[in-house]
Amino acid sequence: MVRWEPGTPERLQRAALELFATRGFEETTAAEIAQSVGLTERTFFRHFSDKREALFHGQELFAQAFLTGMDAAPPDASPIEVVAGALRSASAFFPDERRPYSRTRQSVIDRNPALQERELHKMAVLATTLADAFRARGVADPAASLAGQSVTAVFGIAFTQWIRDGEDRSLADIADDVLAELRALTSASPTPAG
């Protein structure tokens, strides 16, 4: 029997991702994940409710990264300035050395409809959390909801670009570029109806 070691959830996460990537999500069991790092299935279930959660562990830290950026914004910052702060803070959660892991994780998710649904749910919860944080800052609806959705939309587009093969820009730089596109889009003159 293996002695307890620190970082068990992280070891299980890494093992799960490796097995999901090589064998497939459906083909991998929780017992196999645990055994691959010298642990029991029971230990796996002490940390995760199911094997899917091994891919989504740490969601609270992910959301907190955005909220930290919002909290750091001055009280008189405009909603779009708060959006920018949230994106900068969240980008720091994804340093360049995390890119290979993120690419592999996304490839596993992209091959499984149930995981895609779980990822969409994660982002929807994040958008709601951020909208609530905007409301707490005094931003009224629908602007608070739009701001929360904008953060998640910009982040999602930037993240997709960041994990592309051959991409070497930081997530922060890409998020800045995507946010600039959103600003340009919202400041453009409306096209007359045809």
BELDA-V462132 format. One record per residue. N is the residue number from 1. OMEGA is omega in whole degrees, -180 to 180 (* if undefined). NEAR is the number of other ideal C-beta (glycine too) atoms within 8 Angstrom. D_CENTER is the distance of its C-alpha to the mean C-alpha in Angstrom with 2 decimals. Layout:
n:N omega:OMEGA near:NEAR d_center:D_CENTER
n:N omega:OMEGA near:NEAR d_center:D_CENTER
This chain:
n:1 omega:-178 near:2 d_center:35.01
n:2 omega:175 near:6 d_center:32.32
n:3 omega:178 near:4 d_center:32.36
n:4 omega:175 near:5 d_center:29.40
n:5 omega:177 near:7 d_center:27.09
n:6 omega:176 near:4 d_center:24.35
n:7 omega:-178 near:6 d_center:20.73
n:8 omega:180 near:11 d_center:21.34
n:9 omega:-179 near:9 d_center:17.89
n:10 omega:177 near:7 d_center:16.46
n:11 omega:178 near:11 d_center:19.45
n:12 omega:178 near:16 d_center:18.98
n:13 omega:-180 near:11 d_center:15.35
n:14 omega:180 near:8 d_center:16.60
n:15 omega:179 near:12 d_center:19.60
n:16 omega:-179 near:13 d_center:17.84
n:17 omega:180 near:14 d_center:15.70
n:18 omega:179 near:9 d_center:18.95
n:19 omega:178 near:12 d_center:20.92
n:20 omega:-178 near:12 d_center:18.60
n:21 omega:-176 near:9 d_center:18.64
n:22 omega:-175 near:5 d_center:22.40
n:23 omega:-175 near:7 d_center:23.74
n:24 omega:-178 near:7 d_center:21.35
n:25 omega:-177 near:11 d_center:19.29
n:26 omega:-175 near:5 d_center:22.26
n:27 omega:-177 near:5 d_center:24.72
n:28 omega:178 near:12 d_center:23.23
n:29 omega:176 near:6 d_center:24.26
n:30 omega:179 near:11 d_center:23.10
n:31 omega:179 near:8 d_center:26.51
n:32 omega:178 near:9 d_center:26.04
n:33 omega:-179 near:16 d_center:22.78
n:34 omega:-179 near:14 d_center:24.61
n:35 omega:-178 near:10 d_center:27.75
n:36 omega:176 near:9 d_center:26.11
n:37 omega:175 near:9 d_center:25.54
n:38 omega:180 near:5 d_center:28.83
n:39 omega:179 near:11 d_center:27.72
n:40 omega:176 near:7 d_center:28.71
n:41 omega:179 near:9 d_center:26.98
n:42 omega:178 near:6 d_center:27.76
n:43 omega:178 near:10 d_center:25.78
n:44 omega:-176 near:15 d_center:22.74
n:45 omega:170 near:9 d_center:23.10
n:46 omega:-175 near:5 d_center:23.54
n:47 omega:-176 near:9 d_center:19.91
n:48 omega:180 near:12 d_center:18.24
n:49 omega:175 near:4 d_center:19.59
n:50 omega:-175 near:6 d_center:19.22
n:51 omega:178 near:12 d_center:18.06
n:52 omega:-178 near:10 d_center:15.07
n:53 omega:176 near:9 d_center:13.71
n:54 omega:177 near:12 d_center:14.01
n:55 omega:-173 near:14 d_center:10.94
n:56 omega:178 near:10 d_center:8.95
n:57 omega:178 near:10 d_center:10.77
n:58 omega:-179 near:6 d_center:9.53
n:59 omega:180 near:9 d_center:7.44
n:60 omega:179 near:6 d_center:10.07
n:61 omega:177 near:8 d_center:9.57
n:62 omega:180 near:12 d_center:5.99
n:63 omega:-179 near:11 d_center:7.85
n:64 omega:178 near:8 d_center:10.83
n:65 omega:178 near:12 d_center:9.78
n:66 omega:-177 near:17 d_center:9.95
n:67 omega:178 near:12 d_center:13.01
n:68 omega:178 near:9 d_center:14.66
n:69 omega:178 near:15 d_center:14.81
n:70 omega:-179 near:15 d_center:16.25
n:71 omega:-179 near:6 d_center:18.69
n:72 omega:-179 near:7 d_center:19.87
n:73 omega:178 near:10 d_center:20.96
n:74 omega:-179 near:4 d_center:24.69
n:75 omega:-179 near:5 d_center:25.91
n:76 omega:180 near:3 d_center:27.48
n:77 omega:177 near:9 d_center:24.51
n:78 omega:179 near:5 d_center:24.07
n:79 omega:-179 near:11 d_center:21.02
n:80 omega:175 near:8 d_center:20.04
n:81 omega:177 near:9 d_center:20.50
n:82 omega:174 near:15 d_center:18.23
n:83 omega:-179 near:13 d_center:15.54
n:84 omega:179 near:10 d_center:16.16
n:85 omega:178 near:13 d_center:16.01
n:86 omega:-180 near:14 d_center:12.66
n:87 omega:178 near:18 d_center:11.27
n:88 omega:-179 near:11 d_center:13.39
n:89 omega:180 near:14 d_center:12.31
n:90 omega:179 near:14 d_center:8.53
n:91 omega:179 near:12 d_center:9.76
n:92 omega:178 near:9 d_center:11.83
n:93 omega:-177 near:8 d_center:9.12
n:94 omega:177 near:11 d_center:9.04
n:95 omega:-176 near:5 d_center:12.82
n:96 omega:-179 near:5 d_center:14.62
n:97 omega:177 near:5 d_center:15.66
n:98 omega:-175 near:8 d_center:12.21
n:99 omega:180 near:10 d_center:12.33
n:100 omega:177 near:7 d_center:14.58
n:101 omega:-178 near:8 d_center:12.54
n:102 omega:177 near:12 d_center:9.43
n:103 omega:-179 near:10 d_center:12.17
n:104 omega:180 near:10 d_center:13.76
n:105 omega:-179 near:10 d_center:10.92
n:106 omega:179 near:9 d_center:10.32
n:107 omega:176 near:9 d_center:14.13
n:108 omega:180 near:14 d_center:14.50
n:109 omega:-178 near:12 d_center:12.34
n:110 omega:-179 near:7 d_center:14.29
n:111 omega:-175 near:8 d_center:17.49
n:112 omega:-178 near:10 d_center:17.17
n:113 omega:180 near:5 d_center:17.36
n:114 omega:177 near:7 d_center:16.65
n:115 omega:176 near:13 d_center:13.31
n:116 omega:179 near:10 d_center:12.55
n:117 omega:179 near:8 d_center:13.67
n:118 omega:178 near:12 d_center:11.56
n:119 omega:177 near:10 d_center:8.28
n:120 omega:178 near:8 d_center:10.05
n:121 omega:178 near:8 d_center:11.04
n:122 omega:-178 near:11 d_center:7.76
n:123 omega:177 near:10 d_center:7.20
n:124 omega:177 near:8 d_center:10.94
n:125 omega:178 near:10 d_center:11.03
n:126 omega:-180 near:13 d_center:8.80
n:127 omega:179 near:12 d_center:11.27
n:128 omega:178 near:9 d_center:14.11
n:129 omega:-179 near:12 d_center:13.33
n:130 omega:177 near:16 d_center:13.26
n:131 omega:177 near:14 d_center:16.36
n:132 omega:179 near:10 d_center:18.06
n:133 omega:175 near:11 d_center:17.50
n:134 omega:177 near:15 d_center:19.06
n:135 omega:179 near:11 d_center:21.86
n:136 omega:177 near:6 d_center:22.45
n:137 omega:178 near:9 d_center:22.99
n:138 omega:178 near:5 d_center:25.63
n:139 omega:-178 near:9 d_center:24.01
n:140 omega:174 near:7 d_center:25.64
n:141 omega:9 near:7 d_center:24.46
n:142 omega:-177 near:6 d_center:23.82
n:143 omega:-180 near:10 d_center:22.60
n:144 omega:178 near:14 d_center:20.19
n:145 omega:177 near:9 d_center:18.60
n:146 omega:180 near:8 d_center:18.63
n:147 omega:178 near:16 d_center:17.04
n:148 omega:178 near:16 d_center:14.12
n:149 omega:180 near:10 d_center:13.73
n:150 omega:178 near:10 d_center:14.29
n:151 omega:-176 near:15 d_center:11.48
n:152 omega:179 near:12 d_center:8.93
n:153 omega:180 near:9 d_center:11.30
n:154 omega:180 near:14 d_center:11.74
n:155 omega:-178 near:12 d_center:8.20
n:156 omega:179 near:9 d_center:7.93
n:157 omega:-180 near:9 d_center:11.36
n:158 omega:-179 near:15 d_center:11.00
n:159 omega:178 near:11 d_center:8.26
n:160 omega:177 near:8 d_center:10.69
n:161 omega:-176 near:10 d_center:13.50
n:162 omega:-177 near:14 d_center:12.29
n:163 omega:177 near:10 d_center:12.22
n:164 omega:175 near:7 d_center:15.55
n:165 omega:177 near:4 d_center:18.56
n:166 omega:180 near:4 d_center:20.60
n:167 omega:179 near:9 d_center:18.11
n:168 omega:176 near:3 d_center:18.82
n:169 omega:177 near:7 d_center:17.78
n:170 omega:177 near:8 d_center:15.27
n:171 omega:179 near:11 d_center:11.92
n:172 omega:179 near:10 d_center:13.71
n:173 omega:180 near:8 d_center:16.65
n:174 omega:179 near:13 d_center:14.97
n:175 omega:176 near:15 d_center:13.18
n:176 omega:180 near:10 d_center:16.72
n:177 omega:-180 near:9 d_center:18.30
n:178 omega:177 near:12 d_center:16.23
n:179 omega:176 near:12 d_center:16.88
n:180 omega:176 near:8 d_center:20.50
n:181 omega:179 near:8 d_center:20.67
n:182 omega:178 near:11 d_center:19.64
n:183 omega:179 near:9 d_center:22.25
n:184 omega:180 near:8 d_center:24.78
n:185 omega:-177 near:7 d_center:24.19
n:186 omega:179 near:6 d_center:24.76
n:187 omega:-179 near:5 d_center:27.76
n:188 omega:177 near:6 d_center:29.42
n:189 omega:179 near:3 d_center:32.66
n:190 omega:176 near:4 d_center:32.53
n:191 omega:-180 near:4 d_center:34.10
n:192 omega:178 near:4 d_center:37.27
n:193 omega:-172 near:3 d_center:37.35
n:194 omega:* near:2 d_center:39.44
